[in-house]
Each structure stands twice: as structure tokens, then as C-alpha cells.
């Protein structure tokens, strides 16, 4: 007799939780099916949105978007914590990115603040004054003739280096057709882009391509092996951060903060951001010191 009220309370609590969950699911799908200007896209689930698709593709977010493009066409939507419309045609992007009265390019969401991107940079910056200043500074830097010439020179130099690695891998007479290594162009150009961006941003080159070459070839690139290793660590960190942006956009804050599996992934991404920022900050400080110590008129 004493435990009857407790048993009833447990049943009532469970019933209440089930009722609240059913109401939430009904409300969620009511909002989904009555949304303005509906577009085709993957069917979302309450709370977790389209995250099951990310699990289905084993965390390969670009593969998920490629799947959506093939299935839904040039314009589709994904529904997670926010509704996101994905544009896949150049003419759509040209209109969207051209000068118009709608200056905001990315909606405000909690993930931006957690990633440390709120009010910074250009792409994810919704602070108008900050965006104007950064946009002006960026244009002044990249539109200067000196910078343009340097970009052309380094583009040619790094591509020549890339070709030399391909020659070593594929064009030796000793390598038979059966044993030739298949070129992963996406992976190679990811490393090429990393080396190019590091040089343009910091004035110091990295050795991401050399590090990748060492992982797939018996012949090793031994020049400045410590810097090669650091470049590979930085590349892997930036690659994880790039994927992490999608993770923070797709996965709701509740899962990132309180569910252990998602929380561990979020913490790992934040640690990678800290590592990458620290490495880039060190490179920039060294370069700044070199500039300060350079005699005026001397070539940097």
C-alpha cells in the first residue's frame, strides 16, 4: 500500500513524458509540412534533423551533399536546427553573392559562437561594421599588383613541385602498369591548396604535399623533415575543422552539449581549432619578427 502512490507517480511521469514527446513531434512535422516555399530535400527527424544521413555516409559530409544533389537537383533544402537552402548552380550563386541589399550571407546560430567565428572574418560574419572593415582590408590586400604577381609565381612553383611528386610516383620505368599508384586528385589538390594558402597568408610555406608524398611512397622527402611533419599535423587539423563546421551546423546544441558521443566529437573539433590557431599564430609572429628585423629596402 505504501508503494502504490510511487508506482502511480512513475507511470504518470512516463505518460507525461510520452505525451510531451508526441506533441513535440506533431508540432515539428506541422511546422515542416506548412513551411513557406517548400523545396525537395532529405526527410528530417525531430531533434536530430538530418544527422542519420551523416551517420549513413560515415561522417563524409561532402558525399552526403553530392547524394542530395543527384537525388534532388540544383536547389534543395536540409532541415536541422535551422532550415538551410543549398544552391548548386553558378547562376544562383552569382546572384546571391553579388552586390544587393541583403548583406547577410549566413544566419546567426549558436555554433558560430562556439567555434569562435561570431563577428569575425567575412563568410560567417553578420556584424555589419566588422564585415565592412574586413572586406575592405581583404580587397586591399589581394588586389595589389605585388600580391597578384606573388600568387602567380607561387602557383607555378607549387604546381611544378606537385608534378615532380607525380613523376616520382607514376613515370618511373621500373614501375609496371600493374603496380602504378592511382592518383587521388582531390587529396592531392587539398594539400596543394593548403600549401598555397599558408604561403599567401603567413609568408611562410608549408610542406603538406611533401608530407602526403611520404605517406604513399617508398621514397621519402627528407628535406626539413620536422617542418614536413608539422605541416601534416596542421593539414589534418584544418581538415577536421572544415568537417567540424558542418557538424556544428547540422547537430543541435542539445546533442553537442549533453549527449556523450556528440559531446566528444564537438570537444575534439574545438581542440583542433585551438591547435590550428596556435600554430598559425606562431607562424605569423615569426614572420612579423622577420619583417621588423628587415632593413628598409631589403627584399623580404
C-alpha positions in Angstrom: 0.0 0.0 0.0 2.9 2.4 0.8 4.4 2.0 -2.7 1.3 2.4 -4.7 1.5 6.2 -4.9 5.1 5.9 -6.0 4.2 3.4 -8.7 1.4 5.6 -9.9 3.7 8.6 -10.0 6.2 6.7 -12.2 3.5 5.7 -14.6 2.1 9.3 -14.7 5.6 10.7 -15.3 6.2 8.3 -18.1 2.8 9.1 -19.6 3.6 12.8 -19.3 6.9 12.4 -21.0 5.4 10.4 -23.8 2.6 13.0 -24.2 5.1 15.8 -24.4 7.2 13.9 -26.9 4.2 13.2 -29.1 3.1 16.8 -29.0 6.6 18.0 -29.9 6.9 15.5 -32.8 3.4 16.6 -34.1 4.4 20.3 -33.8 7.7 19.7 -35.5 6.1 18.0 -38.5 3.3 20.5 -38.6 5.9 23.3 -39.0 7.8 21.2 -41.5 4.9 20.5 -43.8 3.5 24.0 -43.6 6.8 25.8 -44.2 6.9 28.7 -46.7 8.2 27.8 -50.2 8.9 24.1 -49.6 11.8 22.6 -51.5 12.8 19.0 -52.1 15.3 17.5 -49.7 16.1 14.7 -47.2 13.3 14.0 -44.8 14.3 15.3 -41.3 13.8 13.8 -37.9 12.8 15.7 -34.7 15.7 17.0 -32.6 18.4 15.3 -34.7 17.4 16.6 -38.1 19.3 15.0 -41.0 22.0 13.7 -38.8 21.1 10.0 -39.5 22.2 10.7 -43.1 25.6 11.8 -41.9 25.9 8.5 -40.0 24.7 6.6 -43.1 27.6 8.2 -45.0 30.0 7.6 -42.2 30.6 11.2 -41.5 31.5 12.1 -45.1 29.5 15.3 -45.3 30.6 16.2 -48.9 29.4 12.8 -50.0 26.0 13.5 -48.3 25.7 16.7 -50.3 26.7 15.0 -53.5 24.0 12.4 -52.9 21.4 15.2 -52.3 22.4 16.9 -55.5 22.0 13.8 -57.5 18.6 13.0 -56.0 17.0 16.5 -55.5 18.7 18.6 -58.2 20.2 22.1 -58.4 18.4 23.5 -55.4 17.2 21.7 -52.3 16.9 22.1 -48.5 18.1 20.4 -45.4 16.3 20.9 -42.1 18.3 20.6 -38.8 18.3 23.2 -36.1 17.8 25.7 -39.0 16.4 25.4 -42.4 19.2 25.5 -45.0 18.7 26.0 -48.7 21.6 24.6 -50.8 22.4 26.2 -54.2 24.2 24.1 -56.8 24.2 26.3 -59.9 26.7 29.0 -60.7 24.0 31.5 -61.8 22.2 31.1 -58.4 25.5 31.7 -56.5 26.3 34.7 -58.7 23.0 36.4 -57.8 23.4 35.5 -54.2 27.0 36.7 -53.8 26.7 39.8 -56.0 26.0 43.3 -54.6 22.5 43.6 -53.3 20.5 45.0 -50.4 20.7 41.7 -48.5 24.2 41.8 -47.0 23.8 38.9 -44.5 25.1 35.7 -46.0 24.8 33.3 -43.1 22.2 33.1 -40.4 23.1 33.5 -36.8 23.3 30.3 -34.9 24.8 29.1 -31.6 27.5 27.0 -33.4 29.2 30.2 -34.7 29.9 31.4 -31.2 31.1 28.1 -30.0 33.5 27.9 -33.0 34.8 31.4 -32.2 33.6 32.7 -35.6 30.9 35.1 -34.5 31.7 38.6 -35.6 35.0 37.6 -37.3 36.2 37.2 -40.9 33.9 37.7 -43.9 31.9 34.5 -44.8 30.3 33.9 -41.4 30.4 37.5 -40.1 27.0 39.1 -39.5 28.3 42.1 -37.7 28.0 44.7 -40.5 30.7 47.2 -39.3 33.2 44.4 -38.8 32.3 42.8 -42.1 32.8 46.1 -44.0 36.2 46.6 -42.4 37.4 43.1 -43.0 36.0 43.1 -46.6 37.8 46.4 -47.4 41.1 45.1 -45.8 40.8 41.8 -47.7 40.2 43.6 -51.1 43.2 46.0 -50.5 45.5 43.0 -49.8 44.6 40.7 -52.6 44.1 43.4 -55.3 47.6 44.8 -55.1 49.8 44.1 -58.1 52.6 42.8 -55.9 50.4 40.3 -54.3 48.9 39.2 -57.6 52.4 38.6 -59.1 53.4 36.7 -56.0 50.3 34.5 -56.3 51.1 33.7 -59.9 54.8 32.8 -59.1 53.9 30.6 -56.2 51.1 28.9 -58.1 53.6 27.9 -60.8 56.3 26.9 -58.3 54.0 24.7 -56.2 52.4 23.1 -59.2 55.9 22.3 -60.5 56.6 20.7 -57.1 53.3 18.8 -57.4 54.3 17.5 -60.9 57.6 16.3 -59.5 55.9 14.1 -56.9 53.6 12.7 -59.6 56.6 11.9 -61.8 58.3 10.1 -58.9 55.1 8.1 -58.3 54.0 7.2 -61.8 56.6 7.9 -64.5 59.5 5.7 -63.5 60.4 3.0 -66.0 60.8 0.5 -63.2 57.2 0.7 -62.2 54.9 -1.6 -64.1 51.4 -0.8 -65.1 50.0 -3.2 -62.6 51.9 -1.6 -59.7 51.2 2.0 -60.6 49.7 4.1 -57.8 46.3 5.6 -58.5 46.3 9.4 -58.1 43.7 10.8 -55.7 43.4 14.2 -57.3 41.0 15.5 -54.6 43.5 14.6 -51.9 46.5 16.0 -53.8 44.8 19.3 -54.5 43.7 19.6 -50.9 47.3 19.5 -49.9 48.3 21.8 -52.7 45.6 24.3 -51.6 46.8 24.1 -48.0 50.4 24.9 -49.0 49.3 27.8 -51.2 47.0 29.4 -48.6 49.7 29.1 -45.9 52.2 30.8 -48.1 49.8 33.6 -49.1 48.5 34.2 -45.5 51.7 33.9 -43.5 54.5 34.4 -45.9 56.0 31.1 -44.8 55.5 28.0 -46.9 54.3 24.6 -45.5 55.1 21.1 -46.7 51.7 19.5 -46.8 52.3 17.9 -50.3 55.6 16.5 -49.2 54.1 15.0 -46.1 51.4 13.3 -48.2 54.0 12.1 -50.6 55.9 10.4 -47.7 52.8 8.5 -46.7 52.2 6.9 -50.1 55.7 6.4 -51.5 58.7 4.3 -50.5 60.9 7.3 -51.5 60.8 9.9 -48.7 61.1 13.6 -48.8 63.8 14.2 -46.2 64.3 18.0 -46.6 63.3 19.7 -43.3 61.5 16.6 -42.0 60.4 18.4 -38.8 58.6 21.0 -40.9 57.1 18.3 -43.1 55.7 16.6 -40.0 54.3 19.9 -38.6 52.7 20.6 -42.0 50.9 17.3 -42.0 49.6 17.9 -38.5 48.4 21.3 -39.4 46.7 20.0 -42.6 44.9 17.2 -40.7 43.8 19.7 -38.1 42.4 22.2 -40.7 40.7 19.3 -42.5 38.9 18.2 -39.2 37.9 21.8 -38.6 36.4 22.1 -42.1 34.3 19.0 -41.4 33.5 20.3 -38.0 31.8 23.4 -39.4 29.2 21.1 -40.9 28.9 19.1 -37.7 28.2 22.2 -35.6 25.6 23.4 -38.2 23.8 20.0 -38.5 23.9 18.7 -34.9 21.6 20.6 -32.5 23.2 22.3 -29.4 21.4 19.9 -27.0 23.2 16.9 -28.5 26.5 18.7 -28.7 26.4 19.7 -25.0 24.8 16.8 -23.2 25.0 13.5 -25.2 28.4 11.9 -24.6 29.0 10.7 -28.2 28.2 14.1 -29.8 29.9 16.0 -27.0 33.2 14.1 -27.5 33.1 14.9 -31.2 32.4 18.6 -30.5 35.2 18.8 -28.0 37.7 17.2 -30.4 36.8 19.8 -33.1 37.2 22.6 -30.6 40.6 21.2 -29.6 41.6 21.1 -33.3 40.6 24.7 -33.7 42.8 25.7 -30.7 45.7 23.7 -32.1 45.4 25.2 -35.6 45.1 28.8 -34.2 48.1 28.3 -32.1 50.2 27.0 -35.0 49.2 29.8 -37.3 49.7 32.4 -34.6 53.2 31.1 -34.1 54.0 31.3 -37.8 52.6 34.8 -38.1 54.6 36.0 -35.1 57.8 34.6 -36.6 57.1 36.3 -39.9 56.3 39.6 -38.2 59.6 39.4 -36.3 61.4 38.8 -39.6 59.7 41.8 -41.2 60.6 44.1 -38.2 64.2 43.0 -38.4 64.5 43.5 -42.1 66.4 46.6 -43.2 64.3 49.1 -45.2 64.7 48.4 -48.9 65.9 44.9 -48.4 64.0 42.1 -50.2 61.8 40.1 -47.8 
